[in-house]
Amino acid sequence: MGGLFHKLRHPRRCYVVCAIPRCGSNLLTDGLHATRRAGRPKQFFLRKAEPEYAAAHKLDLNKGFAAYVRDIVRVTATSNEVFGFKLMSWYLDDFLGRLRETGEFGGAQTNDVDLLRKAFPGLRFVQMVRRHKLRQALSKARAEQTGLWKVQDGKEPQQQPCFDAALIERCLRDGELQERAWDLFFDRNNIEPFRVEYETLCEKYEKTVRAVLDFLEISLGRGQRIGPPVTVRQSDELSRAWEQRFLSERGASLAHV
């Protein structure tokens, strides 16, 4: 009876933050993590990162991908049994394929949503987008050059960034394609994600984080507040100078960004 009561009080809830590079997802996921009520949403299913997460949580990858999925849900869920993760569209198909290949969450005929919800009970979708596509591309171009995908104390750039209009334009087009991949996924599966705009998150941080928690039906403790952002924004004078230069050189054909 006690076990049943415990399950009723703490239902398992899962969510995924659907993102593309430089959309501002770290600002959101770090904020959710900081509440200690919304899991620890990281890219647990990025192939190259899995050994690091497995080592950190003492998981055995030799047991197979299905076991890793179950174990990472178990060990990273917060005390209220909420599990969150982040997923980029560029490896979405690979991730879905790996889930199907296990045979434990569905097979070839299982639709994407049923497959995901078998692996992640009650899964809900949060989509992070950035209104200003050019600034997103500028951020990605700069990160590709410096190797700094997240500004943190103690991390130094691999090299100093330099203006490269061709690289910025490629990053702009890549972003359009990757965001389109999410749109197609949502359309194909009749999913209406909860959309969060980076610019709104920056302007109304606490209100936006609370709106996401409300969507996920996650309550904070009595009197608990949303603290200030823990993620450092990369935008600075260099970013603004690059934006002006890019628009002056190629802006006629890119006025929509």
C-alpha positions in Angstrom: 0.0 0.0 0.0 2.9 2.3 0.9 4.5 1.6 -2.5 1.3 2.4 -4.4 0.8 5.6 -2.4 4.4 6.6 -3.2 3.7 6.1 -7.0 0.6 8.2 -6.8 2.4 11.0 -5.1 5.4 10.8 -7.5 4.3 9.8 -11.0 7.2 9.5 -13.5 7.3 12.4 -15.9 9.7 12.8 -18.7 10.4 15.6 -21.1 12.7 16.4 -24.0 14.1 19.8 -24.9 14.1 19.8 -28.7 16.9 22.1 -29.9 19.4 23.0 -32.6 22.9 24.4 -32.0 23.1 27.9 -30.6 19.4 28.3 -30.0 19.9 29.1 -26.3 18.9 25.7 -25.0 21.6 25.7 -22.3 20.1 28.8 -20.7 16.8 26.9 -20.4 18.2 23.5 -19.4 20.6 24.9 -16.8 17.7 26.9 -15.3 15.5 23.9 -15.1 18.3 21.8 -13.6 18.9 24.5 -11.0 15.3 24.1 -9.6 16.2 20.6 -8.5 12.7 19.6 -9.5 13.0 19.1 -13.3 15.6 16.5 -13.8 19.1 17.2 -15.1 18.4 17.8 -18.8 21.6 17.0 -20.7 22.4 15.4 -24.1 22.5 11.9 -22.6 21.9 10.3 -26.0 24.6 12.0 -28.0 26.8 9.1 -29.0 30.2 10.7 -28.2 28.9 11.9 -24.8 27.5 8.6 -23.6 30.8 7.2 -22.3 31.3 10.3 -20.2 27.8 10.1 -18.7 28.1 6.4 -18.1 31.4 6.8 -16.3 30.0 9.7 -14.2 27.0 7.6 -13.1 28.9 4.2 -12.9 26.8 2.7 -15.7 27.9 -0.3 -17.9 27.5 0.5 -21.6 28.3 -3.2 -22.4 24.8 -4.0 -21.2 23.4 -2.4 -24.3 21.5 0.8 -25.3 18.2 -0.2 -23.8 19.8 -0.7 -20.4 21.6 2.6 -20.7 18.4 4.4 -21.5 16.6 2.9 -18.5 19.6 3.4 -16.2 20.2 7.1 -17.1 16.5 7.8 -16.5 16.8 6.2 -13.1 20.0 7.8 -11.9 19.4 11.3 -13.2 15.7 11.8 -12.3 15.1 14.2 -9.5 13.5 13.1 -6.2 10.1 13.9 -7.6 10.8 11.3 -10.4 11.1 13.8 -13.2 13.6 13.0 -16.0 14.6 15.4 -18.7 17.0 15.3 -21.7 18.0 17.5 -24.6 18.0 16.3 -28.2 19.3 18.0 -31.4 17.6 17.4 -34.7 20.8 16.4 -36.4 20.9 13.1 -34.5 17.2 12.6 -34.0 16.9 9.9 -36.7 19.9 8.1 -35.4 18.5 8.2 -31.8 15.1 6.8 -33.0 16.8 4.1 -35.0 18.9 3.0 -32.0 15.7 2.8 -29.8 14.0 0.6 -32.4 17.0 -1.6 -32.8 16.9 -2.7 -29.2 13.5 -4.2 -29.8 12.5 -3.3 -26.3 10.6 -0.1 -27.0 8.9 -1.0 -30.3 9.8 -2.2 -33.7 9.7 -1.1 -37.3 5.9 -0.5 -37.3 5.9 1.5 -34.0 5.3 5.2 -34.6 7.8 7.7 -33.2 5.7 8.9 -30.4 4.8 5.5 -29.1 8.4 4.4 -29.3 9.6 7.5 -27.4 6.9 7.2 -24.7 7.6 3.5 -24.2 11.2 4.5 -23.4 10.3 7.7 -21.6 6.9 7.5 -19.8 4.6 10.5 -20.2 7.1 12.3 -22.5 6.4 15.9 -23.2 8.1 18.1 -25.8 9.6 21.5 -25.3 11.0 23.2 -28.4 13.7 25.9 -28.0 13.9 28.4 -30.9 15.7 31.6 -31.6 13.9 34.5 -33.3 17.0 36.2 -34.6 18.4 33.6 -37.0 21.5 35.6 -38.1 22.6 36.1 -34.5 22.2 32.3 -34.0 24.4 31.7 -37.0 27.0 34.2 -35.8 27.1 32.4 -32.5 27.6 29.0 -34.1 30.3 30.3 -36.5 32.2 31.7 -33.5 31.8 28.5 -31.5 33.1 26.4 -34.4 36.2 28.6 -34.5 36.9 28.8 -30.8 35.7 25.4 -29.7 33.8 27.1 -26.9 30.2 25.9 -27.1 29.4 27.0 -23.6 31.2 29.9 -21.9 32.5 28.7 -18.6 35.2 29.7 -16.1 38.5 28.0 -16.8 37.8 27.3 -20.5 39.9 29.0 -23.1 39.3 29.3 -26.8 41.2 26.9 -29.0 41.9 29.8 -31.4 40.7 33.4 -31.8 37.7 33.9 -34.0 37.8 35.8 -37.2 35.1 37.1 -39.5 34.2 34.6 -42.2 31.1 35.5 -44.2 31.0 32.1 -46.0 31.1 30.2 -42.6 28.3 32.5 -41.2 26.1 31.9 -44.2 26.7 28.1 -44.0 25.7 28.2 -40.3 22.6 30.2 -41.2 21.5 27.6 -43.8 22.3 24.7 -41.5 20.2 26.2 -38.8 17.3 26.6 -41.2 17.5 22.9 -42.2 17.9 21.7 -38.6 14.9 23.7 -37.4 12.9 22.4 -40.4 13.7 18.9 -39.3 12.0 19.4 -36.0 9.0 21.0 -37.7 8.7 18.0 -40.0 9.0 15.6 -37.0 6.2 17.5 -35.1 4.0 17.7 -38.1 4.5 14.0 -38.9 3.6 12.9 -35.4 0.8 15.5 -34.7 2.8 17.0 -31.8 2.2 20.5 -30.5 5.4 21.3 -28.5 5.7 24.0 -25.9 7.7 26.6 -27.7 10.2 28.8 -25.9 11.9 31.7 -27.6 15.4 32.5 -26.6 14.8 36.2 -26.7 11.8 36.0 -24.5 13.7 33.7 -22.1 16.4 36.4 -21.8 14.0 39.2 -21.3 11.6 37.4 -18.9 13.8 34.7 -17.5 11.9 33.7 -14.3 8.5 34.0 -15.9 9.5 31.8 -18.8 11.1 29.1 -16.7 8.0 29.0 -14.6 5.8 28.7 -17.7 7.8 25.7 -18.8 7.5 24.1 -15.3 3.7 24.7 -15.5 3.5 23.0 -18.9 5.4 20.0 -17.4 3.2 20.1 -14.3 6.2 20.5 -12.0 5.6 22.4 -8.8 8.4 24.1 -6.8 8.7 23.8 -3.1 6.9 26.4 -0.9 8.7 29.7 -1.1 11.2 28.4 -3.7 12.3 31.0 -6.2 13.9 30.9 -9.6 17.4 32.1 -9.3 19.3 34.2 -11.8 20.6 32.6 -15.0 23.7 30.4 -14.5 24.6 30.4 -18.2 26.8 33.2 -19.6 25.6 34.8 -22.8 28.3 34.9 -25.5 27.0 38.0 -27.3 29.4 41.0 -27.1 30.9 43.8 -29.1 32.6 41.3 -31.4 29.3 39.6 -32.2 27.6 43.0 -32.9 30.5 44.0 -35.2 30.2 40.8 -37.1 26.5 41.3 -37.5 26.9 44.8 -38.9 29.6 43.7 -41.3 27.7 40.6 -42.5 24.6 42.7 -43.2 26.6 45.3 -45.0 28.2 42.7 -47.3 25.4 40.2 -47.8 22.3 41.8 -46.2 20.4 42.5 -49.4 19.7 38.8 -49.9 19.2 38.1 -46.2 17.0 40.9 -45.1 14.5 38.3 -43.6 17.0 37.3 -40.9 
